[in-house]
């Protein structure tokens, strides 16, 4: 029994809440007639019967799996050896811009790319072009002789990462709605594997050569982006679909984009995130070079919000996105998830320096988090899809993630095992909220806005990452210079060092000058060991503030999650944009389709 419908996606759709004005389309229309035609597009609308999927769908999912893997691989590699990169390029003061550049491009570019994709329905071409930009960026990074070339390469790589909303949206629209949490869990498995491999590979390469190791990582990344382009070209083959824009000229099509909104959002996020990244390093927060972009960014953000509210109803913040409260709730929750995630992803590797200085061992200590996330994300996805619920697994995920982050706030220099356990606990928690919030947003908005909605979600997360990375960094930077000399001096005096030599001892200890330490009158091995222990304690107590700041947000997320709406009514077998003609699965009966 066939369950495929061919839906009218032009004028009819404009008057129906459950049908989109725009359906997924690939390719350019050849009909230039002034009046829109009646377009017939595939859609599986047998909500109560499971469709039978074939090779074409699974191959498309595999191609998108590769894309998710490479995007996260590119994101997580540099932060794990960031201090080595900064030292190698003699730019430790600017090294934070390496990961920040990529996050900034994602935050700014994600909504723009996704809105264009929803408007023109050109998923495949946008994915391929964005990946080609990333390929070029990865290829120019190894030749960097200064930090600025590397930052430019990260910006280009960020264009491919800005297409992440499409990597999340496409699996959801080519599979039944009921399976969206499971689909997102599989995407997260790919991302978690990328997070597993990137630090290990980068750490091993850097251990072998601190100068060439991270550069070789970018060569590997270049090959991966090339492979991703090939996989998308061959594996993702959506049928041609149409929209009411098919009969418009290119100028008319461009005018359909929310150009004022795109401009305001781009200015707002660029200025805001640039100001946050500059604050504290290289300039103090009160410097005009920090305050001016911050204030202008906030002003542009307010103007953008007012424009999207009063100036247009069909912009990036399309008013149909807010028909269910779940969308707004998820935007807040993903912001908090970003705070928690980046407290661990950026600062837990730095915390591990109190246990080891080996870059490979340091990367290895991060694995419990990502292994736990890889395994448990499928459990969350299956739970949500099977029980047709999002709220309960989200609450459980946030509770465990918060517990792990709070646990990291208690870690002491001699508690190596504790750090690993709490990291793994945080990974178990992280496995749930991201995939479930993406699925919840995609289930709560019309299909023709699925990529835009996903992009607003991921942009909120990227903004949280940039804002709180700056806040966390400022907290550590303010504590470390105070605690290091104070702890070291106190430890030396307690161990028996003559107070008149304390200043020299602190300078030599913090400077790593072991030969000068030996020349201090009255120095003993006990005093030196006490100084080393004090340095480790100062580091632990400084990084502790990151997790102390983050944990309360997790507790708030557990409460806010109760306001996620009941989505069971839309978690059915409907497929919005299949890549093949689908039929209902029936017992003892098989249907042949074109795969």
Steps between C-alpha positions, in 0.01 A plus 500: 500500500647832399505778753672764291322825435599765254419827667416835351771730633413832347185702574319228698776480759475868586165450664574186699677498837620143463636541148799706398515786255825349383584134458848353469640544150828434326598643166391810310157541354481535125146632485508879486128559460364782714238290678594222740425149382355215701806316623491137599751393765547174687381479858415198712186590694381165638550614857403170662700250293876462496654556156742258343836666440756391243864549404459853366391628842767310692778615266386861544512454877850355473617804302357730766662284769838574338416872489414508871818311585727737307331817627555403864846359422594846371348670804663291773852450369665842558365567854666183630848633412423872506786588734748325267362687199527832683857428609607380155366815333622725783145621559376363831310825560299451178469120499137502623403651165576167331189320636305824539529586130325178404224545760445860392451401134257227602297736717484767230482285189277216620167687492587672171593176325200313639253776416631508143471121489137510617416784262663356187489138616850432372636272771756305299675784319531702822653205684753431226607863456539552874711184529723623217566820695600284797729292280683816388523625859646172625750495213646845574533444877816281500706776339414752772801694627288724721173468688310722256527264206377220722205713614409570137513129426272434798254758364488314167459166680222664702296547180470122474415480867234770452315251280453274805126585520454330162690195624246482784193591293540262205499170696183617675316588181586180313397271789168464685432772755477241777861403432642851517651460849661173387623665178658781700657248737673331206623840383631557851679164490686630195579824681613318813728276295648815348549635850667174600738484208599865462668551840673161484636559151599858572656406832700212349623716212593785732683266736709385205569856386381813675572703185359274228248289695205738494586594140473135395161489668381765253629294208293206627204734534550617139471143374189446711324805358581373152353160586190671641440686174523174306263324742242777466528505122453125471292410805251780553272502192169667588234504227424831338245692702339833434393826660291799409831682432573284194341749262678806639816664368818476706455861612147420615621188679770694686241758603311218677792462739484690826787727396443765771479230766811324367693829504392594852568152640841478332604840636362423847666164547830597335542810718375333818715190469805699388469724806465199729805335346712815536398567861770417752744392229656695339317800650331553838120489511478875560701586187307681226617238247300244696207715608423650158439169317317361804261795524446517123438124491233526768338796320490312169359194679218706651424660162499152339254371759268799454517468121423128506211567739341806339670544162434158347314181579689279256864575583771293667284498814192402301192548718382146426800375696332618820162332451601247768677613817740208460711691246572791735562266794749297295690814396556580868593141582751464216664824617547342842620173343765704317615653830538157658657336196770759444589516867604137459621500140729804530604499866505135603801438268674791676407357839671172408836681502500455879527125434721480189695717258505233228272627217397148399421389856310825550291422189450144624357630827224674303379174348261389780282802424470426129480121535213539745331749269538270196346202678224674692373731226338204321329402825350847534392496135339159527328595827356817346386337174358190669308688769419799276625744762773762520450665838597213732828397330602866472456548876701185574775611261532846652500356852791266423691764304461746788613238751814433295585870467440556872725204574781650293478809722614283794806339336834532684852437361525151650152396384580381150237224506231739619561724201456209259181380674338844502601554138333173404187592699481832316533309171205276591295813562620685189384208282134599543416872490657596166331234289167528681483879482575491128230238448254698715554817299465316170177337618352828624542710182364472144716295267577790268682666795682193632851611400444859616369379836796266541739782412349737758549220753864431411572874478370543855739225606793661317429836661492333842833335421666827403348708779577256779839397367589867544343508847671178606831620360467829686428315824809280463717793388400704803565220748815340363739798532392547861497140615822379337746731682300499825471121520863446396638748754291359784603144418869590485496678836308213658761255364781697667628750240652821639239776433765727345535257209129442443467757221788342308361152559154596369645660187721203421229243578235665285754568227607135494867587558617186682870592497428836665293325765795284597714810562266650764665483846337243726300337220406136549314239299215523753461873435505450123238223519285720723523777240397263219203376702396861567507579126272204431262604778488856367412371155228272638348779710507741205330265252249404768320832443407396145294207623362694797363759256358239261330259742212727615394548138462123474276495805286772341479295179349207690217728613450673164478162325163438664355762263578298186162423345348161429614403148351152487230617259756576228738210568352277231620331178453804276805569277520859378764473227596139416788439262314204349143396439377339821230242567354365821677201649266201518548151636592232246493755219783685333477785259764590246604859462768692321788530742 
